[in-house]
Amino acid sequence: MSDKYIRGYHGDVLLAALPCEHEVTCFTEHYTAYLETAREDEQSSKNLGTLLQIIGVLLALVGLVGLGGPSTIQVGPGGLTFIQLIQLFPGPLMTLGFFLITIGAWIGQKGADPALGAEEYLLKAWRIKMSCGHYCEEPLVVTATAPDTFGFALASETAGDTASA
């Protein structure tokens, strides 16, 4: 699901200094709406994928049954009937069925992209601004400490802490 449901920025997070903890107003409401939209899209993708797979299985079965049909087919002056058409072309029907099964599985799996975690969502949906007025361009480590409260630190500072430990 990644970040395709994030429409623009929800605002700025103004940080005085790093590392720090900061409360992000309305984060829970925005993140809950994001998760609901992502789940709805995931479910609709899975439903469409399942429908295509069912149609593909039925077509493949019709083609398979057609393979065991009669060795000769007599066509009347009125042309081919629907059943005769199936008996004449069972191979393409099976191929189309397997193609639909594959496409349905791909679409169903495509909808199963994992949703962003709260920390990743915060970094993509809010702009992090320092007290000097500039946006933070350096990589940050964000940890959720409470429902709307996050801890912020520079990635270089946390890497130095683990290296000295």
BELFENVEN-V841069 format. One record per helix or strand of 3 or more residues. SS is the DSSP state (2 for helix, 1 for strand). FROM is the first residue (numbers start at 1). LEN is the number of residues. If there is no record, write none. Layout:
[[SS | FROM | LEN] [SS | FROM | LEN]]
This chain:
[[1 | 11 | 5] [1 | 20 | 4] [2 | 27 | 41] [2 | 82 | 7] [2 | 90 | 21] [2 | 118 | 8] [1 | 126 | 5] [1 | 140 | 7] [1 | 149 | 6] [2 | 155 | 10]]
